Amino acid sequence: MRAKKLDPARRVDRSPIEACDVFAYDLTRVRKLRESLQEIEGLTEGLAEVFAALGDATRAKIVFALTQHELCVCDLAALVGLSMQAVSYHLRLLRVLRLVKYRREGRRVFYSLDDEHVKTLVLQGIAHLQHP
């Protein structure tokens, strides 16, 4: 089944919600999954923060660009069409969430992805969106 494309101006899907006609759940499955959720309890908020950060189109562009190359703040500002100050703001948030890291070279600061997991996350997201 192909996902319905959302109207970019409204970002609201007006199709009917698919749900069960009756409320009946698998108690064994729910208990087992509840245990799994308890094991990662401290991580779910951080996971939500990571996806919220990537939910901003500018930050998504920055992170995608960093999947390709290490870039300085000036390069990123030119690429996304924002001031260096605005890009630095986005990079600060991405750095706090450990999505990017930086290194200094003289008077320039170069950013790269924090680790291979971030690259995999972004590229898998793109692959998902491109899948028919």
KABELVEN-V682738 format. One record per backbone hydrogen bond with DSSP energy under -1.0 kcal/mol. CO is the residue of the C=O (numbers start at 1). NH is the residue of the N-H. Records with the same first field share a line. If there is no record, write none. Layout:
CO: NH + NH
This chain:
7: 11
26: 30
27: 31
28: 32
29: 33
30: 34
31: 35
32: 36
33: 37
34: 38
35: 39
36: 40
40: 43 + 44
43: 47
44: 48
45: 49
46: 50
47: 51
48: 52
49: 53
50: 54
53: 56
56: 60
57: 61
58: 62
59: 63
60: 64
61: 65
62: 66
64: 67
65: 68 + 69
71: 111
72: 76
73: 77
74: 78
75: 79
76: 80
77: 81 + 82
83: 87
84: 88
85: 89
86: 90
87: 91
88: 92
89: 93
90: 94
91: 95
92: 96
93: 97
94: 99
95: 98
99: 114
101: 112
103: 110
105: 108
108: 105
109: 73
110: 103
111: 71
112: 101
115: 119
116: 120
117: 121
118: 122
119: 123
120: 124
121: 125
122: 126
123: 127
124: 128
125: 129
126: 130
127: 131
